[in-house]
Amino acid sequence: MAREIYVYWKVPALHAAAAQSAAAAFVQRLKTELPGLEVRLLRRAEEGGERVTFMETYRAALPGITPALQALIEAQAAAAYAGIGQPARHVEAFIELGSAAG
Protein backbone atom coordinates (compact mmCIF):
# COMPACT_ATOMS: atom_id res chain seq x y z
CA MET A 1 0.00 0.00 0.00
CA ALA A 2 1.56 3.26 -1.10
CA ARG A 3 0.94 6.02 1.41
CA GLU A 4 0.31 9.54 0.04
CA ILE A 5 0.05 12.80 1.92
CA TYR A 6 -2.10 15.85 1.30
CA VAL A 7 -1.24 19.14 2.94
CA TYR A 8 -3.42 22.23 2.95
CA TRP A 9 -2.75 25.64 4.41
CA LYS A 10 -4.17 29.15 4.24
CA VAL A 11 -2.67 32.61 4.05
CA PRO A 12 -4.18 36.08 4.04
CA ALA A 13 -5.15 37.07 0.49
CA LEU A 14 -2.70 39.98 0.69
CA HIS A 15 0.16 37.47 0.96
CA ALA A 16 -1.09 35.01 -1.66
CA ALA A 17 1.43 35.98 -4.35
CA ALA A 18 4.39 35.67 -1.97
CA ALA A 19 3.02 32.37 -0.63
CA GLN A 20 2.57 30.98 -4.12
CA SER A 21 6.10 32.00 -5.07
CA ALA A 22 7.57 30.40 -1.92
CA ALA A 23 5.53 27.24 -2.47
CA ALA A 24 6.52 26.93 -6.12
CA ALA A 25 10.21 27.28 -5.23
CA PHE A 26 9.82 24.73 -2.42
CA VAL A 27 8.07 22.20 -4.69
CA GLN A 28 10.69 22.63 -7.41
CA ARG A 29 13.50 22.12 -4.88
CA LEU A 30 11.88 18.92 -3.58
CA LYS A 31 11.44 17.57 -7.11
CA THR A 32 15.12 18.24 -7.82
CA GLU A 33 16.43 16.80 -4.53
CA LEU A 34 14.07 13.79 -4.43
CA PRO A 35 13.55 12.71 -8.06
CA GLY A 36 11.21 9.80 -7.20
CA LEU A 37 8.83 12.11 -5.37
CA GLU A 38 5.72 13.31 -7.22
CA VAL A 39 4.62 16.69 -5.89
CA ARG A 40 1.72 18.87 -6.99
CA LEU A 41 0.87 22.38 -5.85
CA LEU A 42 -2.75 23.52 -6.07
CA ARG A 43 -4.78 26.55 -5.12
CA ARG A 44 -8.45 26.37 -4.17
CA ALA A 45 -10.58 27.26 -7.19
CA GLU A 46 -12.99 30.16 -7.06
CA GLU A 47 -12.02 31.15 -3.56
CA GLY A 48 -12.73 34.69 -2.48
CA GLY A 49 -12.50 36.56 0.74
CA GLU A 50 -9.67 37.32 3.08
CA ARG A 51 -7.81 33.99 2.89
CA VAL A 52 -6.39 31.80 0.13
CA THR A 53 -6.03 28.03 0.44
CA PHE A 54 -3.13 26.07 -1.05
CA MET A 55 -2.67 22.31 -1.23
CA GLU A 56 0.41 20.20 -1.78
CA THR A 57 0.11 16.52 -2.72
CA TYR A 58 2.90 13.98 -2.37
CA ARG A 59 3.25 10.50 -3.90
CA ALA A 60 6.14 8.10 -4.27
CA ALA A 61 6.67 4.53 -5.40
CA LEU A 62 6.30 1.81 -2.78
CA PRO A 63 6.42 2.09 0.13
CA GLY A 64 5.09 5.57 -0.60
CA ILE A 65 5.53 8.49 1.76
CA THR A 66 7.12 6.94 4.82
CA PRO A 67 7.04 8.71 8.18
CA ALA A 68 10.74 9.52 7.72
CA LEU A 69 10.13 11.07 4.28
CA GLN A 70 7.16 12.99 5.65
CA ALA A 71 9.33 14.37 8.47
CA LEU A 72 11.92 15.49 5.89
CA ILE A 73 9.24 17.20 3.79
CA GLU A 74 7.84 18.98 6.85
CA ALA A 75 11.28 20.14 8.01
CA GLN A 76 12.03 21.56 4.57
CA ALA A 77 8.58 23.18 4.42
CA ALA A 78 9.22 24.93 7.73
CA ALA A 79 12.39 26.46 6.30
CA ALA A 80 10.77 27.30 2.95
CA TYR A 81 7.79 29.04 4.52
CA ALA A 82 9.63 30.92 7.25
CA GLY A 83 9.45 34.10 5.16
CA ILE A 84 5.66 34.00 4.87
CA GLY A 85 4.88 33.55 8.54
CA GLN A 86 4.82 29.75 8.87
CA PRO A 87 1.25 29.01 7.80
CA ALA A 88 -0.40 26.22 9.81
CA ARG A 89 -0.08 23.12 7.65
CA HIS A 90 -2.78 20.47 7.93
CA VAL A 91 -1.39 17.08 6.88
CA GLU A 92 -3.50 14.04 6.07
CA ALA A 93 -2.30 10.63 4.86
CA PHE A 94 -4.22 8.31 2.53
CA ILE A 95 -3.70 5.00 0.80
CA GLU A 96 -5.14 4.07 -2.58
CA LEU A 97 -8.03 1.63 -2.26
CA GLY A 98 -6.84 -0.46 -5.19
CA SER A 99 -3.54 -0.99 -3.39
CA ALA A 100 -5.24 -1.75 -0.10
CA ALA A 101 -7.65 -4.24 -1.64
CA GLY A 102 -5.01 -6.01 -3.73
MOGI-V60400 format. One record per pair of residues at least 12 apart in sequence whose C-alpha atoms are under 7 Angstrom apart, sorted by the first residue. I is the first residue (numbers start at 1). J is the second residue. Records with the same first field share a line. If there is no record, write none. Layout:
I = J  J
This chain:
1 = 63  95  99  100
2 = 61  62  63  64  95  96
3 = 63  64  65  93  94  95
4 = 58  59  64  65  93  94  95
5 = 57  58  65  91  92  93  94
6 = 55  56  57  58  91  92  93
7 = 55  56  57  89  90  91  92
8 = 53  54  55  56  89  90  91
9 = 53  54  55  87  88  89  90
10 = 51  52  53  54  87
11 = 51  52  53  87
12 = 50  51  52
13 = 50  51  52
16 = 52
19 = 84
22 = 80  81
26 = 80
27 = 39
36 = 60
37 = 58  59  60
38 = 58  59  60
39 = 56  57  58  59
40 = 56  57  58
41 = 55  56  57
42 = 54  55  56
43 = 55
